[in-house]
Amino acid sequence: MIIGAVAAFCLLLAVLAFLAPRLSRGPERGGKAVAGAGSRQASKAPGKLGHWLAKPFHSAAKAIGKSGRGGRKARGKLPL
């Protein structure tokens, strides 16, 4: 379920970054903040368990950043 939510958010963010690059920064930061908060909480588990639990949140934050960056980069390549 969380994978689908992250994928849908990334798709929405990529489209927003393509259409309105400046307006996409706020939602991108918000998504990264949510993923970062989850990662920080999960990493408090003891030992290797904390690392394993935090990894999906870290990967989600990376995916959010890449989708926003990709949308803005594609917009920059338009011949307008």
C-alpha positions in Angstrom: 0.0 0.0 0.0 2.8 2.4 0.9 4.6 1.6 -2.4 1.5 2.6 -4.4 1.1 5.8 -2.5 4.8 6.8 -3.0 4.5 5.9 -6.7 1.4 7.9 -7.1 2.9 10.9 -5.3 6.1 10.6 -7.5 4.0 10.6 -10.6 2.0 13.6 -9.5 5.1 15.4 -8.5 6.8 14.7 -11.8 3.8 16.1 -13.7 3.7 19.1 -11.4 7.4 19.7 -11.8 7.0 19.6 -15.6 4.1 22.0 -15.7 5.1 24.4 -12.9 8.7 23.9 -11.8 8.6 26.5 -9.1 5.4 25.3 -7.6 6.7 21.8 -7.4 9.3 22.6 -4.7 6.9 22.9 -1.8 5.2 19.5 -2.4 8.6 17.9 -2.9 9.9 19.3 0.4 6.7 18.2 2.1 7.0 14.6 0.8 10.6 14.4 1.8 9.7 15.7 5.3 7.1 13.0 5.7 9.5 10.3 4.5 12.3 11.7 6.7 10.1 11.7 9.8 9.2 8.1 9.1 12.9 7.2 8.6 13.9 8.9 11.9 11.3 7.1 13.9 12.0 3.7 12.3 15.8 4.1 12.8 15.2 4.3 16.6 14.6 0.5 16.7 17.5 -1.3 18.2 20.4 -2.6 16.1 20.1 -3.7 12.5 16.3 -3.7 12.8 16.4 0.1 12.9 18.5 0.2 9.7 16.2 -2.2 7.9 13.0 -0.4 9.0 14.3 3.0 8.0 15.5 1.9 4.5 12.1 2.0 2.7 11.5 5.6 4.0 15.0 6.6 2.8 14.3 5.1 -0.6 10.9 6.9 -0.8 12.7 10.2 -0.1 15.2 9.5 -2.9 12.4 8.6 -5.3 10.5 11.8 -4.5 13.6 13.9 -5.2 14.4 12.1 -8.4 10.9 12.5 -9.8 10.8 16.2 -9.0 14.3 16.7 -10.5 13.3 14.7 -13.6 10.2 16.8 -14.3 12.1 20.0 -14.0 14.9 18.7 -16.1 12.5 17.6 -18.8 10.8 21.0 -18.7 14.2 22.7 -19.2 14.9 20.7 -22.3 11.8 22.0 -24.1 12.6 24.2 -27.1 10.4 27.1 -26.0 
